[in-house]
């Protein structure tokens, strides 16, 4: 049956109508359109949710390179580039003619299989372009060209170089997520404003804040040395102690704060080691680690050397290293002070003549201060049973959590507490701390009233 002019006009109208619908639904897919009926489509594959994609080795060397197979979790794949020619009699009599079909990054090796699958979807008298776009965009074609596992869970992409293709697919997936994030607006729960995605940051916990608020908050925490607060400001994440990653911090705060944050984190890790000491040089104060492999029975176990200023000192007396044979000056100094105090009551100051009055007086002042400090620590603080740090409490709950090692203990008796139920210790009648969760007296009441 010959095609009439009326049929061609009908086909022309149907083509225009289909292109208008396609452009209104998928405007980003139409890259160019020519008057001769040629249409170029760029169709991304969007799964909607992360899907497992296996990039498998193919070709003659596949049996020897199968250990390089890559398993990825992707949300999008690089687009399929499709160039078609719409005949004048489409869609009533002829299907669209596929001129070119290929995948960006050449991730699809079997282009002919996809072309055959597309051709089979046209039926006489029906428009097919919208169906082609949806068929490719959703990834439904994977099943028809045998690129999906037997359990219909994992998409399988054969390629001669799996590692190179995998890195390209991961990079495209990441850039697509970034582009989509930048185009949308999000509320910041700190400043309560809606901002575009390029002015915000989505943390690993999926909470979103504007960069300005995060920068101010994290800079304040780093300036105060509280690196345990450099994390998500959301109350749920604060309760869970969820910290920010190094990549997130680098993206938000300036380089100077990043360097200080790294130094504080390193310092925090080192201070958890009881063998770590501070350099006694006043202008240095760097952290000094115990040398590895020293014999604890040897006097060399007390040797320390500062990695910053190279000062060598004794771990016990904090003075210049006196060698493994000479006695530690700390015990000798204490004996001298005891002798000086005894002689001073009898009116004799022979030690001042022997060592100098200024040195002796400074040693006595230091000794008396240390004794006073030890007495105050013994009478006014409780030691953490975890790291032995001294803790002082003026009022409030006797359930203590050490800020250094996060150990739970009772301030009254110093006993360990169960982190899961720390208040059970104060609820057992046989315990001496029974009903002593709070210590209260009149001075507390006056202080609260003030």
C-alpha positions as CSV (number, residue, x, y, z in Angstrom):
1,X,0.0,0.0,0.0
2,X,1.6,3.3,-1.1
3,X,2.2,6.0,1.5
4,X,0.1,9.1,0.8
5,X,0.9,12.7,1.5
6,X,-1.8,12.7,4.1
7,X,0.0,9.8,5.9
8,X,3.3,11.7,5.8
9,X,1.6,14.8,7.3
10,X,0.1,12.6,10.0
11,X,3.5,11.1,10.7
12,X,5.1,14.6,10.8
13,X,2.5,15.7,13.4
14,X,3.1,12.6,15.5
15,X,6.8,13.1,15.4
16,X,6.5,16.7,16.6
17,X,4.1,15.7,19.3
18,X,6.5,12.9,20.5
19,X,9.5,15.2,20.6
20,X,7.6,17.9,22.6
21,X,6.6,15.3,25.2
22,X,10.1,13.9,25.3
23,X,11.7,17.3,25.7
24,X,9.3,18.2,28.5
25,X,10.0,15.0,30.4
26,X,13.7,14.4,29.6
27,X,15.1,17.8,28.4
28,X,18.6,16.8,29.5
29,X,18.6,13.7,27.3
30,X,18.2,15.6,23.9
31,X,21.6,16.9,23.0
32,X,20.8,18.0,19.4
33,X,18.0,17.9,16.8
34,X,18.4,18.6,13.0
35,X,15.9,19.4,10.3
36,X,16.6,16.3,8.4
37,X,15.1,14.1,11.2
38,X,18.4,13.3,12.9
39,X,18.2,13.3,16.7
40,X,21.0,12.8,19.2
41,X,20.2,11.5,22.6
42,X,22.4,11.3,25.7
43,X,20.7,9.0,28.1
44,X,22.2,8.4,31.6
45,X,21.5,5.2,33.5
46,X,19.9,6.0,36.8
47,X,19.1,3.2,39.2
48,X,17.4,5.3,41.8
49,X,19.1,3.4,44.6
50,X,22.6,2.0,44.9
51,X,23.0,-1.3,42.9
52,X,25.8,-3.8,42.8
53,X,27.8,-3.6,39.6
54,X,30.4,-6.2,38.8
55,X,33.1,-5.3,36.3
56,X,34.4,-8.6,35.0
57,X,37.5,-9.2,32.9
58,X,36.8,-10.1,29.3
59,X,38.9,-11.0,26.2
60,X,41.6,-13.6,25.6
61,X,43.4,-12.9,28.9
62,X,40.2,-13.1,31.0
63,X,41.1,-16.5,32.6
64,X,44.4,-15.0,33.8
65,X,43.0,-11.6,35.0
66,X,39.8,-12.8,36.7
67,X,41.2,-11.9,40.1
68,X,41.0,-8.2,38.9
69,X,37.2,-8.3,38.8
70,X,35.7,-5.3,40.6
71,X,32.5,-5.2,42.6
72,X,31.0,-1.7,43.0
73,X,28.0,0.0,44.5
74,X,26.8,2.6,42.0
75,X,23.7,4.8,41.6
76,X,24.3,6.0,38.0
77,X,26.3,4.9,35.0
78,X,27.8,7.0,32.2
79,X,25.2,7.8,29.5
80,X,24.4,5.9,26.4
81,X,24.9,8.1,23.3
82,X,22.2,7.3,20.8
83,X,21.9,8.9,17.3
84,X,18.7,8.1,15.4
85,X,17.2,9.1,12.1
86,X,13.4,9.5,12.1
87,X,12.1,8.5,8.6
88,X,9.2,10.7,7.2
89,X,6.9,7.7,7.6
90,X,7.7,7.1,11.3
91,X,5.9,6.0,13.4
92,X,3.1,4.7,11.2
93,X,5.1,2.6,8.8
94,X,8.9,2.6,9.6
95,X,10.9,2.5,12.8
96,X,13.6,5.0,13.8
97,X,16.9,4.0,12.2
98,X,19.8,3.8,14.6
99,X,22.8,5.5,13.2
100,X,25.1,5.3,16.2
101,X,25.0,3.8,19.6
102,X,27.8,3.7,22.2
103,X,28.4,4.2,25.9
104,X,30.4,7.0,27.4
105,X,33.7,5.7,28.8
106,X,33.2,2.7,26.5
107,X,31.8,0.7,29.4
108,X,29.3,-1.1,27.1
109,X,31.2,-3.5,24.8
110,X,28.2,-5.3,23.1
111,X,26.5,-2.3,21.4
112,X,24.9,-4.5,18.7
113,X,22.9,-6.4,21.4
114,X,21.4,-3.2,22.7
115,X,20.6,-2.0,19.2
116,X,18.8,-5.2,18.5
117,X,16.8,-5.0,21.7
118,X,15.8,-1.4,20.9
119,X,14.7,-2.4,17.4
120,X,12.5,-5.1,18.7
121,X,10.5,-2.7,20.8
122,X,9.0,-0.8,17.8
123,X,5.6,-1.8,16.5
124,X,3.9,-0.4,13.5
125,X,1.9,2.8,14.3
126,X,3.4,3.4,17.8
127,X,5.9,6.0,18.9
128,X,8.9,4.4,20.5
129,X,11.4,7.2,21.5
130,X,10.0,7.7,25.0
131,X,10.0,3.9,25.6
132,X,13.7,3.7,24.4
133,X,14.8,6.5,26.7
134,X,13.0,5.0,29.7
135,X,14.2,1.5,28.8
136,X,17.9,2.7,28.8
137,X,17.6,5.2,31.7
138,X,16.1,2.6,34.1
139,X,18.7,-0.1,33.2
140,X,16.0,-2.6,32.1
141,X,18.1,-3.5,29.1
142,X,20.7,-5.3,31.2
143,X,18.4,-8.3,31.5
144,X,17.6,-8.4,27.8
145,X,21.3,-8.4,26.7
146,X,22.4,-10.9,29.5
147,X,24.3,-8.4,31.6
148,X,22.7,-9.4,35.0
149,X,23.5,-12.2,37.4
150,X,21.2,-15.3,37.7
151,X,19.7,-14.0,40.9
152,X,18.8,-10.6,39.1
153,X,20.7,-8.7,41.7
154,X,24.1,-7.8,40.3
155,X,24.7,-6.0,37.0
156,X,27.7,-7.6,35.2
157,X,29.8,-5.5,32.8
158,X,32.5,-7.3,30.8
159,X,35.6,-5.2,30.0
160,X,39.2,-5.8,29.0
161,X,40.6,-3.6,31.8
162,X,38.3,-3.9,34.8
163,X,40.4,-1.7,37.1
164,X,40.5,1.3,34.7
165,X,36.8,1.1,34.0
166,X,36.0,0.7,37.7
167,X,37.8,3.9,38.6
168,X,36.1,5.8,35.8
169,X,32.6,4.5,36.9
170,X,33.2,5.4,40.5
171,X,34.4,8.9,39.6
172,X,31.4,9.5,37.3
173,X,29.0,8.3,40.1
174,X,30.6,10.6,42.6
175,X,30.6,13.6,40.3
176,X,26.9,13.0,39.4
177,X,26.0,12.9,43.1
178,X,27.9,16.2,43.7
179,X,26.2,17.9,40.7
180,X,22.8,16.8,41.8
181,X,23.5,17.9,45.4
182,X,24.6,21.3,44.2
183,X,21.4,22.0,42.3
184,X,19.1,21.4,45.2
185,X,18.4,23.6,48.3
186,X,18.7,22.3,51.9
187,X,17.9,23.7,55.3
188,X,20.7,24.3,57.8
189,X,19.6,23.3,61.3
190,X,22.1,25.7,62.8
191,X,21.3,29.0,61.1
192,X,17.8,27.9,60.0
193,X,18.2,29.1,56.5
194,X,17.8,27.3,53.1
195,X,20.9,27.4,50.9
196,X,22.0,25.8,47.7
197,X,23.9,22.6,47.8
198,X,27.2,24.2,46.7
199,X,27.1,26.2,50.0
200,X,26.4,23.2,52.1
201,X,28.1,20.0,53.1
202,X,26.5,16.6,53.7
203,X,28.4,14.6,56.4
204,X,28.8,10.9,56.4
205,X,25.8,10.6,58.7
206,X,23.7,12.3,56.0
207,X,23.0,15.4,58.1
208,X,23.4,18.6,56.0
209,X,24.7,22.0,57.3
210,X,25.9,25.1,55.6
211,X,29.7,25.4,55.3
212,X,29.8,28.7,57.1
213,X,28.2,27.3,60.3
214,X,30.3,24.2,60.2
215,X,33.5,26.3,59.7
216,X,32.7,28.6,62.6
217,X,31.8,25.7,64.9
218,X,34.7,23.5,64.1
219,X,37.2,26.4,64.2
220,X,36.0,27.2,67.7
221,X,36.4,23.6,68.9
222,X,39.9,23.4,67.4
223,X,40.9,26.7,68.9
224,X,39.7,25.5,72.3
225,X,41.5,22.2,71.8
226,X,38.3,20.2,72.1
227,X,38.8,17.8,69.1
228,X,36.2,15.4,70.5
229,X,33.5,18.0,69.5
230,X,34.7,18.3,65.9
231,X,31.9,16.3,64.4
232,X,28.3,16.5,63.4
233,X,26.4,19.2,65.4
234,X,23.1,17.3,65.3
235,X,22.0,16.3,68.8
236,X,21.7,12.6,67.9
237,X,25.2,12.5,66.5
238,X,26.5,14.5,69.5
239,X,25.0,12.0,71.8
240,X,26.6,9.1,69.9
241,X,30.0,10.9,69.7
242,X,30.1,10.8,65.9
243,X,33.3,12.7,64.8
244,X,34.0,14.2,61.4
245,X,36.4,12.5,59.0
246,X,39.7,14.1,57.9
247,X,38.3,14.6,54.4
248,X,35.3,16.5,55.7
249,X,37.5,18.7,57.9
250,X,39.8,19.5,55.0
251,X,36.8,20.6,52.9
252,X,35.6,23.0,55.6
253,X,38.3,24.6,57.7
254,X,41.5,26.4,56.5
255,X,44.8,24.6,56.3
256,X,46.1,26.2,59.6
257,X,43.2,24.7,61.6
258,X,43.6,21.4,59.8
259,X,47.2,21.3,60.9
260,X,46.3,22.1,64.5
261,X,43.5,19.5,64.5
262,X,46.0,16.8,63.4
263,X,48.4,17.9,66.1
264,X,45.7,17.8,68.7
265,X,44.5,14.4,67.6
266,X,48.0,13.0,67.7
267,X,48.6,14.6,71.1
268,X,45.3,13.1,72.4
269,X,46.3,9.6,71.2
270,X,49.8,9.9,72.7
271,X,48.5,11.2,76.1
272,X,46.5,8.0,76.5
273,X,49.8,6.2,76.9
274,X,51.0,6.5,80.5
275,X,54.6,6.3,79.4
276,X,54.3,9.6,77.5
277,X,56.0,12.6,79.1
278,X,56.2,16.3,78.3
279,X,59.6,17.7,77.6
280,X,60.7,19.6,80.8
281,X,62.2,22.4,78.8
282,X,59.8,25.3,79.4
283,X,59.8,26.7,75.8
284,X,59.4,23.2,74.3
285,X,56.9,21.0,76.2
286,X,56.7,18.5,73.4
287,X,55.4,15.0,73.9
288,X,58.2,12.4,74.4
289,X,57.6,8.7,73.9
290,X,59.4,5.9,75.7
291,X,62.1,4.3,73.5
292,X,61.1,0.9,72.1
293,X,63.0,-2.2,73.3
294,X,64.4,-0.8,76.5
295,X,65.0,-3.3,79.4
296,X,62.6,-2.4,82.3
297,X,65.2,-3.8,84.7
298,X,67.9,-1.5,83.4
299,X,68.5,2.1,84.4
300,X,68.3,3.0,80.7
301,X,64.5,2.5,81.1
302,X,64.4,6.1,82.5
303,X,66.2,7.7,79.5
304,X,64.1,10.0,77.4
305,X,65.1,12.3,74.5
306,X,62.8,15.0,73.1
307,X,62.2,14.7,69.4
308,X,61.7,18.4,69.0
309,X,64.6,20.0,70.9
310,X,66.8,16.9,71.4
311,X,67.0,17.5,75.2
312,X,68.0,14.3,77.0
313,X,66.5,13.9,80.5
314,X,65.6,11.4,83.2
315,X,61.9,10.2,83.3
316,X,61.9,10.3,87.1
317,X,63.6,13.5,88.1
318,X,63.0,15.4,84.8
319,X,66.6,16.7,84.9
320,X,69.4,16.3,82.4
321,X,70.2,12.7,81.8
322,X,72.6,11.5,84.5
323,X,73.5,8.2,83.0
324,X,72.5,4.7,84.0
325,X,75.1,4.5,86.8
326,X,74.8,7.8,88.7
327,X,71.9,7.9,91.3
328,X,68.8,9.8,90.3
329,X,69.0,13.4,91.7
330,X,65.4,13.3,92.8
331,X,66.1,11.2,95.9
332,X,69.3,13.0,96.6
333,X,67.5,16.4,96.4
334,X,64.8,15.2,98.8
335,X,67.5,14.1,101.3
336,X,69.2,17.4,101.0
337,X,66.0,19.3,101.8
338,X,65.2,17.1,104.8
339,X,68.8,17.7,106.0
340,X,68.5,21.5,105.4
341,X,65.2,21.8,107.2
342,X,66.6,19.9,110.2
343,X,69.8,22.0,110.3
344,X,67.8,25.2,109.9
345,X,65.9,24.6,113.1
346,X,69.2,24.3,114.9
347,X,70.5,27.5,113.4
348,X,73.1,26.0,111.0
349,X,73.1,26.7,107.3
350,X,76.0,24.7,106.1
351,X,74.1,23.5,103.0
352,X,73.7,27.1,101.9
353,X,77.4,27.5,102.0
354,X,78.0,24.3,100.1
355,X,75.4,24.6,97.3
356,X,74.4,28.3,97.4
357,X,71.6,29.9,99.2
358,X,69.5,30.6,96.1
359,X,69.6,27.0,94.9
360,X,68.7,25.6,98.3
361,X,65.9,28.0,98.8
362,X,64.4,27.3,95.3
363,X,64.7,23.5,96.0
364,X,63.0,24.0,99.4
365,X,60.2,26.1,97.9
366,X,59.7,23.5,95.2
367,X,59.7,20.6,97.7
368,X,57.2,22.3,100.0
369,X,55.0,23.2,97.1
370,X,55.0,19.6,95.8
371,X,54.2,18.3,99.3
372,X,51.4,20.7,99.6
373,X,50.1,19.7,96.2
374,X,50.3,16.0,97.0
375,X,48.4,16.6,100.3
376,X,45.7,18.6,98.6
377,X,45.3,16.0,95.8
378,X,45.1,13.2,98.4
379,X,42.5,15.1,100.5
380,X,40.4,16.8,97.8
381,X,40.4,14.6,94.7
382,X,39.6,11.0,93.7
383,X,41.8,9.1,91.3
384,X,40.3,7.6,88.1
385,X,40.7,3.8,88.4
386,X,41.3,3.7,84.6
387,X,44.1,6.2,84.0
388,X,44.9,7.3,87.6
389,X,44.1,11.0,86.7
390,X,43.0,13.0,89.7
391,X,39.4,14.3,89.6
392,X,38.0,17.1,91.7
393,X,34.3,17.7,92.3
394,X,32.7,20.6,94.1
395,X,29.1,19.5,93.8
396,X,26.7,17.4,91.8
397,X,26.4,13.7,90.9
398,X,28.9,11.2,92.3
399,X,28.8,9.3,89.0
400,X,32.0,10.4,87.2
401,X,33.1,9.8,83.6
402,X,36.8,10.5,83.1
403,X,37.4,13.0,80.3
404,X,40.7,11.4,79.5
405,X,39.9,7.6,79.2
406,X,36.0,7.7,79.4
407,X,36.1,5.4,82.5
408,X,33.0,5.3,84.7
409,X,33.6,5.4,88.5
410,X,32.2,6.5,91.8
411,X,33.6,9.8,93.2
412,X,33.0,8.9,96.8
413,X,34.7,5.5,97.0
414,X,36.6,5.3,93.6
415,X,35.0,2.0,92.6
416,X,34.5,1.0,89.0
417,X,31.0,1.5,87.6
418,X,29.2,-0.5,84.9
419,X,28.9,1.9,81.9
420,X,25.6,0.3,80.9
421,X,24.0,0.9,84.3
422,X,26.3,3.2,86.4
423,X,23.6,4.1,88.9
424,X,23.1,0.6,90.2
425,X,26.1,1.2,92.4
426,X,24.0,3.8,94.4
427,X,20.9,1.5,94.7
428,X,22.4,-1.5,96.5
429,X,21.6,-1.3,100.3
430,X,24.8,-3.2,101.2
431,X,27.0,-0.6,99.5
432,X,28.5,2.2,101.5
433,X,27.4,4.6,98.7
434,X,23.8,3.5,99.0
435,X,21.5,6.6,98.3
436,X,24.7,8.7,98.0
437,X,24.3,9.7,94.4
438,X,24.4,13.3,95.5
439,X,26.3,14.8,98.5
440,X,24.4,17.7,99.9
441,X,25.0,20.1,102.8
442,X,24.2,23.7,103.8
443,X,27.2,25.1,101.9
444,X,25.8,23.6,98.7
445,X,22.4,25.1,99.3
446,X,24.0,28.6,99.9
447,X,26.0,28.3,96.7
448,X,23.0,27.3,94.6
449,X,21.0,30.2,96.1
450,X,23.8,32.6,95.2
